[in-house]
């Protein structure tokens, strides 16, 4: 059996997003933007930051230093 809030909360959120937000957001947005001003994002001067060598990484994105083959044999 599903609890009542598990049904009611998603329905209320859908009604808000679909019908109420288009009317409420334009009224609230100027007030919120004065309270929480956006901070500018500083761009890094390093052009290579965030770019990695995909050849030297395994499936998890971590650099590999040892052999990359997977063995199916048991080691005693």
Secondary structure, DSSP 8 states (H G I E B T S, - for coil): ---HHHHHHHHHHHHIIIIIHHHHHHHHHHHHHHHS--------S-TTTT---GGGB-TTS-B--S------S---
